Amino acid sequence: MSKYSNQTLLGYLGLIPFLLLVGAHFLYEHVLLSQAFMFYSISIMSFVAGTLWHESNSNKLNWLIVLPTIPTLALALFDLKLALLYLGACYVFVLAVQKRTETWGKLTPDYQRMRERITGVVLVCHLFFAAQLHHGVAQ
C-alpha cells in the first residue's frame, strides 16, 4: 500500500464521524451532538491546515492556509450556525489554496480526487447541520 493509499483510506475514514454526527443530530436533536460535530470539525480543519502548512510554496500561502481557522472557535462560542457555515467555507478555501501549492501537481490523481470529494461531503455536512439548527432543532 502506498503512502497516498493510506492517506486516501484515512481521509475517507475521517468522514465517518461527520456523517454519523449529522445523522444522529437529525434523529435525536441533542445539544451534545451539535457540540461534538463542531469540535470534531474544528479539530479536523486544524489538522488539515497544519499538515498543509509545510507544503505551501510561499509564506503568503502559509498564512492563507491557517488564517481562516483562527476565528472559528470564537464563532462557535457565540453563534453555532454561523460557525458551521464559516467552517464549511474554510474547508473549501483550504482546498483551493492547496491546489495553488507546488506539491498539488505532484500528488496522485486518486489523492486529488479524494481531497475534492471529502471537501464536498464535509461542506454538505456543515450546510445540512446548519439547516437543521436553523429550522428549530435544539441547540
Phi, psi and omega in degrees: 000129182281168177304316182287331175296317178296316180295322179295314178299312180297323178299311179294323177297328178294344176285336186305310179299323177301310183293318179296318181292321177296314180296316180295321179293324177297322182277323190245344175047054182250142183300326180295328177292321176298314180294319179298316179300312182299312184287329174295316181296317177299318180297315181293318178298318178297319178297312181298312180298320180294320180289332179276344183307312184281345183274339185291151188268007177202159177298327179299315179291327176305310182291324178296328180287319188268326186308315183295339183280343187298312184280357187301313182297319178297319178299319181298329180285337184254317183212103185297319180298314179297318179298319179297316179295316179298314182294321176301318178294327178299320179299317179294316180298315181295322176296317179299319178292318179301322180295343179268357180279160178296329186282343182302314181294340179273348180282152180293151177302326178297317179294317179299316178298318179300313180299318180292316180296313181298318179299318178297315180294317180295320177299314179298320177301316179295317179295318180295318180295316178297322178295320177300315180294322181295327183267032169088010177291140184304139177257000000 
